Amino acid sequence: MPIDFNPHFFNNPDNNVRPKTGIQFMGVFKQKPDTFVKTINIDKNTTGDYSGITISEKPFGNLQKSGEEIRLYTIKNKNGASVDLSDFGATIVSIKVPDKKGKIIDVTQGYDNVTPYETAPVGHAGGTIGPCANKIDNGEFVIDNQKYTLEKNKDNGKTHCHGAGNGFDIKKWNAEILKDGIEFTYVKPDMEGGYPGNVEAKVTYKFDNNNNLRIIYSAKTDKPTLINMTNHTYFNLDGAENTGENSVLNHIVQLPNSSSFTENNEIAVPTGKIINVEGTPFDFRKPHKISEMINKDSEQLKIGSGYDQNYCIDGYDGKKIIDVANIKSEKTGVTLKVSTNLSGFQFYTANHLGKSAQPAGKSGSRYEKRSALCVEPQFYPNAINTEGFEEKGILTPDTTYSREIVYSFSNDNR
């Protein structure tokens, strides 16, 4: 079958999406201008069940600084579940999955156009975090005897966090439609944000008929640099319209393969000490409601104003995908399983949402403190400056960064 697209799409020289050569699509067009839907013909060798997957695209607004048009891509499976992705920040805007009654609900926080992501990026909602996730103490690191200095955007100028003002989540990425998903690419210039190297970063999203969202990260550099990419989606499995303070605390959490976590100092930078979870409020090896644990007496909980901790993953070898979190809503029956081949993950209960700078979310209300949670797979924070953390997140020209995160959704009927 020949390729058949909306002619306006192909005549737009500024559009970054191009189909791969040889991939067949069947166009199904809506009346809305500059919007298309494609039915994907999946290669028989593709892993996962992607039969009947459609990918649609529409405008998501324009950037105020540059005027560039931002696009929203929707991957929808044959069961009606879907994922919305923006090429601004390679961002997850929404994930819609069936609850125990079969109703499709949105379980992620976000906004209905690009402007809030650009002008008020409080919390990094859904964004691809990089070049280096989490904190770097004093905003400094050394590679090959060369010292690099970064913007210090946290803790009253004491730390650099999540790429600061040049983070990957506030960059315009190129998008390409694949046979089974969307691939976003951003080329970071040498020394942008203080990080060395021209880095080609890629984030690929694949969503199958079993409601598995697979996120594949890769990066290459021409100079030794730091890379530690993750995703910062805020989940509320009761439904994203539950925006009120403490509305996530009834979620049941199990972190089955984490018997330890990294101790934080007073500004939530790891000290280098690894603490066993046994006998602490951080022991989620068996399921607990967050509300049962979060108010227990703990200096570490006080530092983060709740859970904001890097958990270590038992059995990590950098290759195999390990289940690190199982989270459930009793209200909707929706369960989220998080898996990864990274060494740790930040478990965060959105303790710092609710700031006045935040705009209203998709439901029309501001997202308040502890209205969601995040599970952010990563290398250990500040590893580059921490003795005892073996994996530093250093990427060299002769290697390729390659890691994965999988968000898998089910409900009480499955």
N, C-alpha and C positions, 0 to 999 in steps of 0.2 A: 504494500500500500504506500503511495507517495506521501510525503510530509504535507500536511494541510494545516496552516496556521492563519490566524487573523492577519491580514496584510499590514495593518497598522503596526503590529508588533515587529514585523521584519523591516519596516521602513523607518523605524526609530533608531537612529545611529547611536543614541546614548544608552540604549538598553544593553545591559551586560549579559543577558541570558541568550545562549545559543544552544540548540540541540546538538548532541554528539553525532558525528557522521555515522550513518548506517543504522541508527536507532529509529525504529518505526513508531509512529504515534497515530492515533485517530482523533482528529479534532472534534470537540463538542462545544460549540460556542454559545455564550449567553449574549443578551442584547446590550449589556453594559459595555461601553467603549473601553478598548485597551484591556480587556479581560479575556482569558482563554482557559479552557479545561482540556487536559489531555488524558487519554486512557493509555496506560503504559503496557506495552507488550514485553513481558519479562523473559530474559534469556533463561533457558532451562537449567543452566549451571548456577544461577543466582541463589544464594543461601536465603532461606526464609520463604514464607508464603506471601507473594506480592501480586497475585492474580487479581485483576479488577481494580488495582490502585489507580486513582486519578490525581493529577497535580494541576492546580489552578493558580492563577496569578492575577493580582489587581493592584492598583495604586494604593499606597499607604501614607501619602502626604509628601511634602517637600521639606528638605532641610532649610532652616532659616538662615544659616551662615552661608551656604553655597548655592541654594536653590535647587540642588540635585533632587531628582525624583527618587523616592524610596518605594520598593515593591514588597508586597506581602504574598507569600507562597503558601498554599494549603495542600498538604498531602492527606488524602482521604482514602480510607480502606473500604472494602466492600460491605463492612458491617456498620458503616456510618461514623466510626471514630475518626478523628482528624487531628492534625498538628498544623498550627500556623507559624510561619517563620518569616522574619524580616531580614532584608539584606543590610539593614543598619545594625551593626553589632553581631551579625549572624545569630539573631536573637529568637528564642522561643517566645512567641506572643501568647499562644494558648495551646492547651492540650485538652481535647474533648473526648471523653470515653463514657461507656455506658455504666450506670449505677446498677444496683441489685434489682431494680424494677425495669431495667432496660432503657431508662431515660438517659439521653446523652447530656452530660454536664461538663462544664469547663472547670478544671482543677488547678489552674495556674493563674497567678496574678500577672497583670500587665495593663496595657493601654490600647485604645482603639485607633490610634494614629501615631505617627513617628515623633510628633512634636514633644511630648513629655519625655521620651527617651533621649532626645537631644538636649532640651533646655533644662530639664529637672531630673537628671539620672540618679535619683536617690535610690540606693539599694541594688543597682545594677540588674534590675528585674529581667530574668530570662537570658541575659547576655552571655556571649562568649568572653570569658575572662582571660586576659593575657596582656603583655607577654608572660608575666609571672604572677600567678594568683597569690592572694593573701599578702602578708606583711613582709617587708624587708627592713630590718632594723637600721635606723639612721639613714635609710635611703642610700646605702652604699654597699658595694660588693667588689671583690677582686677576682679576676680571671687572668691567668698567665702573667701575674705580677703587675697587671694593669688595673688601676682603680677606676671604678665608674660611679658617678653620682646621679641620683634620680630625684625627681620631685617628691617632697615629703608632704603628703596630703592628709595624714592621719595623726591622731594623738598629739595635737598641738605642735606639729612640725617635727615629730620624733620618728615617724615611720613612713615608708612608701607602701601603698596598698593597691592591688588590682590594676596596676598600670597607670593609676592617677589620671591626669588630664589627657594622656595619650593612650588610654587603654583600648584594647581590641573591641570592647563592647560599645564604644562610641565612634567607630570607624565605619565607613561605607565599604562593604565587601562586594566583590563580583560574585554573581550567582550563575550556576550552570545546572540544567536539568539532566539528571542521569536516568538510567533505566529503572531505578528503584528508589530515587530520592533526589535531594538537592545538595550540591557541593558549593560551598562558599570559599572564596579565596581572598586573602589580603596580603599584600606585599609591604612589609614594614621596612622603611628606609633605614640605612645605617645611622645609628645614634638618635633615632626618633625616641623621645621620652628618656633619653640617656642610655638606652640599651644598644649594645654594639651589634653590628651585622645587618646585612640585607637579608631579611627573613621572609620566606614564602610560607605562610600559614594556611592550612586548609581545614575546614570543618564540614563533614558530610553527615547529613541526617537521612536515615532510612526508617520508614514506618511500615510495619507489615500488618497482615490480617489478624494476627494474634495480639495486637496492641502493644507490640514491642517497638520502642523508639531507640534506635541505635545511633550513637554519636561517635564518629570516628575522627580523631585529631591526627594531623601530620604536619610536620614543619621541617624545612631545610634552611641552612644558613651558609654564608660565605665567610663567617668569622665566628670564633667561639662566643657564645652568648647564653643567656638564661631563657629557658622555656618551661612554663608550668601552666598549661591551659586547663580550664574547667568550664562548667556551666553553672549559672547562678539563678536557676529557676526557683521561684517561691511557690510551694505547693500548699493548697488547702483542699483535702480530699472530700470535705463536706460540700464543696462548691466554692468557686472563686468569689461569689457574691457575699460570702461570710467574711466581712472585712473588719469586724469589731475586735477590740482589744481582747487578747487571750482566747480567741475563737479557734485556735489550733490545739489547745491544751488537752482536749479529749481524744486526740489521735493516739492510737496504740503503736508504739515503736519497738522494734526489735533490731538490734545491731549484732547479728549472730556470730560474726567473725572478728570481733574487736574485744580483746581481753586487756587492752591498754590504750592509753592516750598520752599526748604530749603535754607536759605541765607548762602553764603560761606564767609569765611575770606580770607585773602590775599593769602593763599596757597591752596585754594579750599577745606577747611575742614569746614563742617557745624558749624555755631555759635550756633545753637539751636533755632534760630529765624525762624518762618514760615512767608513767605511773600505772600500776595494775588497777583495773576497775573494781576488783573484788572489794566489797564493803563500802563502795562510794556511790554517790548519786549518778555516776556515769556508767553504771553496769546495766546495760540493756541487752545482755546476751539472751535473757528471757524477756518476753513482751511486757511492757509497762505502759500505762497512760502517761503522757508527759506530765500531767497535773499531779501524779503520784510522786514525781521525782524532782521537779524543777524548784520547789520551795524548800528543799532540804538544806541543812546548814553545810555550806562548802565555800571556802575562800575562792576556789576556781569558778564556781557559779557566780559569785559576787563580782569577780573581775569582768566577766562577760555579760553581766546583768541577765543571766540565763544561760542556756546552752549556746556556746560559740567556741567549739573545741575541735582540734584535730584528733581524730581517732586513727590508731594504727591498725592495719589489716593483717590478721593472722594468715600465714601461709602464702604471703605475697612473694612472687618471683618475677614480676614484670611481664609475664606472658599469659598465664591463665586468667580467665575472667572469674572473679570471686563475688558471690552475693554479699553485699555489705549492709543492706538495710531493707527491712520489710515494715511498711507503714500502712495502717488501716484506719478507715473511718467506719465506726459502727453505724453512723447515720445513713450513709449511702452504700455501704458495703464495698466501696472501692479500695483496693489494695495496690500499693506501689512497691515494686521491688527494684532496688538499685544495685547494679553490678558494675565491676570495673577491673582493669588490670593496672591501676595506679596503686601507690603504696599507702595512701591514707585518704581521709575525707573529712571535710568540715561539716559538723552537724550544728546547725544554726536555727534558733527559734525566733528569728526576726525581731530580736529585742530592741532594735534601734529604728524600726519603722514608726510611723506616726508623727514624723516631723512636719512642721508647718510648710516646708518647701515642697512637700509632695503634692502633686496634682491628684485629682480624682481618678480612680481606676476605671476599668471597663464597666463596672456596675454602677458608676456614678458616685461612689463613696471612696474616701481616702482609706488606704490600707494602714491599719493601726498596729501598734506594738503586739507582737506574738499572734498575729493573724495568719501566719503561715510558717512553714519550715523549709529549710534547704538541706540537701545532702550534696556536697560539692567534692567529688573525688579530685585528688591532687597529690603532688609531692609534698613532703612535710614543709610547713611554712618556715621561711628564713633559713632553709637548709644550707644555703651557700655560706652563711655566716655562723653555722652552729656545728661545733665539734661533736662528733658522735652520730650525726645524721649523714649516713653514707651517700645517699643519692642526692646530689646537689642540684639537679635540673640543668646541668650544663650541656648545651648542644654544640657540637663541633661540625666543621664542614664535611667530614667523612662519615657522618652518621645522619639518620633520619629519626626525628621524634615521631612516635607512633603509639597512641594510647586510645582507649575506648571507654565510654560510659554507656550503659544500657538502662533505660527506664522502661519497666514492664508493668502493664496494668491488667488487673483482673477484678472480678467482683464475686459476691457470694453465690452467684448462679453458675460460676465456672470452677 
